[in-house]
Structures are given as C-alpha cells and as structure tokens.
Amino acid sequence: MTGYIVRRFAQALVVLLIVSVIVFILLHALPGGLIRAQLGPRASAQDVQTLTRTEGLDKPLVVQYFIWLINALQGNLGFSYVMNQPVSQLLAEFLPRTLLLVGTSSVLTVAISIPIGMWQGYRRNKPDDHTMSAVLLIFYAMPDFLIGALGIILLTYDVKLLPSTATAYGHGFTTDAKVLLLPIGVLVLGNFTYYTRYMRSSVIDNLLEDHVRTARAIGNPPWRVMTRHVLRNAMSSTVTNIGLTLPFIFSGSLIIEELFNFPGLGNLYWNAQNNRDFPVLLGIVLVITASVIVGSLIADVCYAWLDPRVRYVRD
C-alpha cells in the first residue's frame, strides 16, 4: 500500500506540473497580456516597456515559467496587482472558508445518501422506492444555482428564515451558523442525489450475490444482512465514486459562493477574473487541480482499504 501511495503521489506531481504549464501559457496568451491588465488600455508605450522589463516579461516564455516555478516551490505564487497582496496570502485567507463549506457539505451528503441508497436498494421497485427516485430525479435535473435561487426565494424572501448572503461571515472559521446553512444546504441537495442513486445500484447488485443469498437463507435478520454482508461491499464502489466526484463539489462551490456572496475561493476567483488578475487565477487553478488529484488518491486508498484484494494486486 505504501509503495502504491508513493507512486500515485509522484504521478500527481507530474500532472500538477503539466497543468501549471498549460495554464501559464494560456494566461500569457490572453489579449492585452499581463501588462495591459495592470496599467490599463491607456498606458503609454514607455510605461508598458518599463513595467515589462521590471517584471521580466521581456524574457522568453520558457524562462518566465521556470522563474515562476522556482518561486512557487518556495511558496511565492506571485503578487495580486489588484488586491495588492501576495497570492499565497490570499489563498491562505480564502481557501479555509471554501474547505469549511465543501467539507461540511460533503460529510452531510455522504451521511444522507448512504442510508437512503441502502433503503432504496432494499426496497427496490416498491412504492417508496419509486417515490424517492422521482424526488431524486427532480433535484438531479436542477443545477446548483437554480436550487440556490429557489432557496433564497423560499427561505429568505417568503419565510424570512435565513440570510440570502454570507457577507456577515467572520474571520477564519468563526461565523454565524445561519450564514452557512443555505449555501451548505444547496450543495447537499445538488450532490446527494448522484451518490444515493449510485449506492442504490450497488446495494441491488450485492443483494444478488451468492454469499448474501446464503446469509438470508440461514435465517439472518435483514438488518444483519444489510450491515454485515451488503454495506461494506456496496461502499467500495460508492466511496470510490465519492472520491472521484469530490473535485466537482469543490468547483461547484465556486458558483455557490458567488451566488451567496460567500467570501471564499469562488468569490476570489470571480473577482480575479473580472479584474484580469492573472497571478490569482493561476493560483486558484492550481488549487482546484490539487483537489482533483487528492480526491482521486483518497478514492483509491479507500477502495483498497475496503477491499483487501485490491491492496495485494497493487502492491
């Protein structure tokens, strides 16, 4: 297992390096470039030339990338010329808030989807299974921003129960819980349908296995069959799927943060995009890429833990 994790970590570093090269080239190829984004379209040619020389942008693109890479390895991801702060400092300030949002919603999503999926699998083709499937299909077809908009209309303007924005968010992890309820609820509703349907399918497949039929034939009660013979096997594929879709939850939270004006990484991303703050955009893309890699690695490790046969094959 250790050797496998080391190999996957090495592969992750290579992927992260390739993504940084692609994003670096694309950002420098945008119309106007970095200099015009800082000085504006009315800057004189002399000012443009001076700043180009000062920031080393007159050097070949390969040289610029390696200079940026060396600085990034030292924790220096550049400087935001819009917010007048180092990019690493901005990420350290905004990223924990997004992790709080994504982490809480992910835990709640798993906690809700697994028991519902198990119940649907056990009660397959029964009226309650069909009813729940219809409800899940409705939420599955709705994008996150639509669920968020409906939540604001119902719980803010009609009921006046929750705030529509998170502008009252405190510093660090401290905040009023009511500020987080609506964004977290939207993320949970937008993602638990997929996991529930996947868990239902896994449970149905496992209920047809010979060892489960044997356990039921010798008189084990249904709860014992489901918890001891079905749950772990069904969880193997479901946990893998959760790890692989974790990056989509992370990226989806960027839209939710902008919708609720939540001061997280998504809000920082949209502001950087509107202001053409390229160093910040590059830093955020690298963070999202790292989340994809971490999610995939967690999925593989959890799968090997749930199914010992995988561990021996991969080692």
Buried (B, 14 or more C-beta within 10 A) or exposed (E): EEEBBEEBEEEBEEBBEEBBEEBBEEBBEEEEBBBBBBBEEEBEEEBBEBBBEEBEBEBEEEEBBEEBBEEBEEEEBBBBBBBEEBBBEBBEBBBBBBBBBBBBBBEBBBEBBBEBBBBBBBBBEEEEBEEBBEEBEEBBEBEBBEBBBEBBEEBBEEEEEBBBBBEEBEEEEEBEEEBBBBBBBBBBBBBBBBBBBBBBBBBBBBBEEEEBEEBBEEEBEEEEBBEEBBBEBBBBBBBBBBBBBBBBBBBBBBBBBBBBEBBBBBBBBBBBEEBBBBBBBBBBBBBBBBBBBBBBBBBBBBBBEBBEEBBEEBE
